[in-house]
């Protein structure tokens, strides 16, 4: 310390050469250690930044397929809305109305958005169900799988008419639809697309219901019954459209 105080009192022309000699000899290892410490600290900071970015990227990648599917469905809904000739309200599917009841859904649109009972509920794939009860901000939807669901239907080319109802939720052919009331003399080939007929005023014409996969139970009297593979799966639907009537000015 005495030498330090003494060195501070020396003239610059003497003090600077002495300080340079000390830095190059006695203090050289300490300066090297300080430099390495600073590099190590910078490396650790970069490492933590890279780990954070990697974890963020991994988390984003985990949800990427789901986000892509949701974006695709939203784009499909937007395209569907542009083609509809009726008014509609977009809504999110919140959950089942009762945890033990897979046949009804709660959606995030209600009386305030113009939803009314018996309004049709559709997805890009086809008909999901019909509104059964309406609250201020939410509504309950009876899906096509419900035993009370009915829809007037026809073949896509208009060659066959009938009534579509749920086939049942048990057995090897569970979660299917039935096309009932087809005249006995008319045969409906497998793969025929069945859509709503527009009769009855509940659903507009042309909403996909399903496609024929074979004959149902034995013909009764003058009627045949056909099994349908549903177009829309309520369990996988995240966003829907509720049909609320003609658009203003339309």
PyMOL commands that set and color helices and strands:
alter all, ss='L'
color gray80, all
select helices_A, chain A and resi 2-8+12-24+28-83+111-113+234-236
alter helices_A, ss='H'
color red, helices_A
select strands_A, chain A and resi 87-98+101-107+120-122+127-134+139-143+150-155+161-168+176-183+193-196+208-215+223-230+239-245
alter strands_A, ss='S'
color yellow, strands_A
deselect
rebuild
show_as cartoon
